[in-house]
């Protein structure tokens, strides 16, 4: 996969980009797995009455899950993860990455949970791909699959098809994708997000401490076109 830096300067920029990554017409499928610790921290930060409706179900689930005596909460039990909706992903990241009282409390709640369980509090820089395999617990794992080139609709997806300039170039890219062994999907993935990425991604002014990237796999022309549209929707320079 290829790491493509995003021109997001602040946490708010990053949230808008991630919202746009999941909302465009080229998304065929999505996978967003979020740990109960993350939703628990957001629930504690907001309190009951002020909790956004988009997060209510997820926060309720987190509290029920973490109170289940059959689950070791510091383990890798798959029951600790929720297949989250796009609004839940965006709402959760907004709670951590947009400065204010909610972000401060969410970070404090999450750190308190780690300290209470004796879990390691890492010191690496945010979004460091070299430590992804060692993150425990992994708190957010999110990515999107794009439609294969062969499934693009000539009307609905006309923009991406025309991005190849010549029909023969699109046909060649489609043939290469279809004939790849093993089959090659077009993917867009966020870096793995652990404790550091949620509580230390932005500074006190809300600026990202390290650049955010999106990992992509698939034809470059296709990915370039889709990402330009994502950045336009997020009101960021392409």
N, C-alpha and C positions, 0 to 999 in steps of 0.2 A: 504494500500500500504506500501511497505518496502522502506526505504531510504538506498541506497547503495552509500557510499562515493566513489568518483572517485579519482584516484591518479594523479590528475591534480595539478601541482604546480603553474603554471603561467596562465595568460590569454590566451596565445598562445596554451598551452596544452588544456585548456578548449574548445577553438574554434575547435581544431582538434578532440576532443572527440565528440563534438556535430555534426560536419560534418560526422563523422563515424556512429553515432547513426542513421542518416537518410539515410545512403547509403548502408546498407548491405542487403543480399538476404532474410532476414527473415521479412523485413518490408512489412506489408500488406497494411497499410494506415497511413496517417499522418495528424495532425492538427497543424497548426502554425498560430496563430493570433497575428499580430503586430500592435500596435497603431501608428497613423499618427505622433504623436509627435516624436517618435523614428526615423522614416525615415526623418522627417523634420530636425532634429538635424544633422543627417548624411549628408544630402544634404548641409546644411549650412557649415559643417566642410570641405567638399571636395571642394565646389565650382563647377560650371558647367563643365569646361573642364576636371577636374581631377576625376570626379565621375566614379567609376567602372561601366562598362556596366551592370553587374548583378543587380545593384541597381537603374539604371536609371528609369525604369518604376515605381518602388515603390516610389521613391522620387518625381516623377512627380505627381503620385496619391496623395501623402501626401499633397503637396502644393495645389492641386486643391480641395481636401477635406476640408482642413483647411480654405480655402477662400470661401467656400460655405456658404452663409448667412443663409441658413435654418438649419445649424448644430450648436448647442451650443458646442463649442470645449472643454469646461471643464465638459461636461456631460458624461453619459455612453451610448450615442447614438452608436448603433452597426455600423453605417456608418463610424465611426472613426477607425475601425479595418480592416485590410487587411489580407486575407488568403494568406500568403506569401509562396514562393517557397523555397526549401532547400538552393539554392544559396543566396537568399535574407536574410534568417535567419543567415547564416554563415557570409555573408558580413557585416550585421548590427552589430553582436556581435564582429567581428574583429575590426570594426571601434571604438568601445567603449573600448575593453579589451586589445588591443595591444598598448603599450605606444608609444607616438609620437605626432606630431603636430595635426594630424587628431583626435586622441582620446581626446586631450586637448580641441580642438574646439568643438567636438561633445558634450562633457560633459558641456561645457560652454553654448552652444546653448540650451541644454535641461533644464539646471537649469534656464536660463533666461526665457524660456517659462513658467516654473512653477511659478517663482517669478512674472512675468507679470500678470498671471491669479490669483494670490493669493492662489495657491494650496499649500497644506502642503508639506514641505520638511522633510521627516522622518529622524530619527536618529538611527533607529535600525541597527543591523549588517546585512550584505548581506546574502541572502539565509535563513533568519529566517522564518521557516514555521509557527510559531505562529502568524505572522502578515499578512499572505497571504490574509485572508478574508477582511482585511482592506485596501489593496493597492488600491489607486485611483490616477491616472488611472493605471490599469494593462497595462504594456507596451509590454510584450512578454509572450505568453502562448503557449507552444510547447510540443508536445508529439507524440508518435508513437505506432501503434498497430501492434503486431506481428501476423504471421499466426497462427491459432489454430493448435494444435498438429495433429488433424485429417486431416488437409489440407497440412501437410508437404509432399513434394515430395521425394520419396525414393532415388532419384539420386541427385537432386539439393540441398536437405536439409539433405543429408546423415550424415553430421557431428553432427547435433543436435540429430538425432535419435540414433547414436552410442554412444553419451554421456551418455546414460542410462545404458551402459554396457551389460544389458540383455534385449532381446526383451520383456520379460514379464513385465519388469519395465516400458518400454515405453508404452506398452499397458495399464498398470494400470494407468499411468499418463494421458493418452489420455481419458480413460473411466471416470476418476474423473473430468476432465475438461468438457467433453461432458455432464455429468449428473448433473453438479452443477446447483442449483436453488438459485438465478437467474443465468443465463448463465455467465460464467467468461471469460473475455478476458485477453489476455496477453499484458500488456501495459508497456511502458517506457515513463516517463514524466520528464521534467525539472521542477525545482522549479519555482514558479511564479516570474517573473522579473518585478520589478517596477523601480522607479527612483534610489534607492540606489543600486540595483543590476547592473544597467548599469553604473552609474558614480562613484561608490565607491567599486566595486568588486575587483579591483586590486590596489596595491600601486604604488609608483613612479617608482619602478623597474619592474613592470609588474607581480608581484607575487600576487596570490589570497589572499585576507585578511581572508577569511573564506573558508573552504572546499566546493567544489561543489559536490552535490549528484545527483543521478538519482533515481526517484521514480519508483518502479516496482510492477507489479501485475501479478501473474501467477505462474506456476510451477517453483520451485527453480532450478532444474537441467537445464531446458530450458533457464531460465534467466541467469544462471551462464555461460552457454556455449556461448550464444549470446554476453554477455558483455565481455567475454575474447576475443572474436573476434574483438569487437569494440576497446578495448584497444590495441590490437595488431596492428590494422589498424591505430590507432592514435599514434603509437610508444611510448606507455606508458606501465609500468609493469602491468601484470595481477594480 
